[in-house]
Amino acid sequence: MADSSTHRRRPTIEDVARESGVSRGTVSRVLNGGHWVSPPAREAVEKAIKKTGYRINPHARNLATARANSIAFLLTESHERLFEDPNFSVLMRGAAEALAERDLPLVLLMAGSDEEQRRATEFITAGHVDGALLVSSHRGREAFLAELVSAEVPVIACGIPLGYERKIGYVAADDLEGAREMVAYLRGNGRSRIAHITGPLDTSGGTGRLEGYRQELGAAFDERLVAEGDYSRASGERAMRDLLERAPEVDAVFVANDVMAAGAIDVLRAAGRRVPEDVAVAGFDDAPIATRVEPELTTMRQPFERIAHEMVRMLLDVIDGRAAGRMTLPAELVVRESA
């Protein structure tokens, strides 16, 4: 009879993962140098390796120990939105500057379509970057994030990543309180029929600003005075036309971003409504367009440069094995001529 030891199966990575209670990907990262792995997970894997008797292939390990030394700017929007919305370029420039201080390049990855998301996911999980800065996450279109989370890729989001609030760290402006402050400002100036053009309601910015508007109005909230936009100028125009048809008595409109607010001003002017005498218009962001429209736009300033720098700092912390942080920064009221 043959010795039973000759038939003993050699321990595999799956055995180590099962014993340590972590994913196969985590075990692989420990074996390949420990990048993106928390200290407790690393310790659990090392104990499991000893217990199972798993033997590391030194040659295979040496092939993958080096970091990519680059970071992805993962934008889940269309190419058109990249060029239309100036906030993206401000965030990208801020992130690039923060990374340049550490001599790290920033790689732009577009992920607005399913196919782009597939390619971006494959690129990131193949190890071509050390982590990703996620910008403009939409609920219902974020299935690719499950793969990044499962692979334990370091990700920090700009804004709250709806559906992944507990799994991905983020840096966000205080959308709700910023909206409340703007609506309170408009009411304090005697405006009583305040409409709202929302951002896309599958984003944290869209939902947070709508909720702030709703809370500040309280019992005065009127569903007829709410129209949905998608952050584009054309959607601001459409929403403003709808509001004027539904509620011609409107005397103010709080718009969820400055680009849409510019579109709303165009429609009001075409309808013979003076801004701010007949209808006050207020935006959100303090994007460059806020000072290029006539009249210049009253708005809530998002601290985009600080947001970008904090995202980079937090992402590098996660890459180094520390827990993901979550940060909310206040928006600032900027009063100009439109309201």
Sequence and secondary structure as in RCSB ss.txt:
>XXXX:A:sequence
MADSSTHRRRPTIEDVARESGVSRGTVSRVLNGGHWVSPPAREAVEKAIKKTGYRINPHARNLATARANSIAFLL
TESHERLFEDPNFSVLMRGAAEALAERDLPLVLLMAGSDEEQRRATEFITAGHVDGALLVSSHRGREAFLAELVS
AEVPVIACGIPLGYERKIGYVAADDLEGAREMVAYLRGNGRSRIAHITGPLDTSGGTGRLEGYRQELGAAFDERL
VAEGDYSRASGERAMRDLLERAPEVDAVFVANDVMAAGAIDVLRAAGRRVPEDVAVAGFDDAPIATRVEPELTTM
RQPFERIAHEMVRMLLDVIDGRAAGRMTLPAELVVRESA
>XXXX:A:secstr
   GGGG     HHHHHHHHTS HHHHHHHHTT TT  HHHHHHHHHHHHHHT    HHHHHTT S    EEEEE
 S HHHHHH HHHHHHHHHHHHHHHTTT  EEEEE SSHHHHHHHHHHHHTTSSS EEEES  TTS HHHHHHHH
TT  EEEES  TT TTTSEEEEE HHHHHHHHHHHHHHTT  SEEEEE  TTSHHHHHHHHHHHHHHGGG  GGG
EEE  SSHHHHHHHHHHHHHH TT  EEEESSHHHHHHHHHHHHHTT  TTTT EEE SB  GGGGTSSS  BEE
E  HHHHHHHHHHHHHHHHTT    EEEE  EEE  TT 
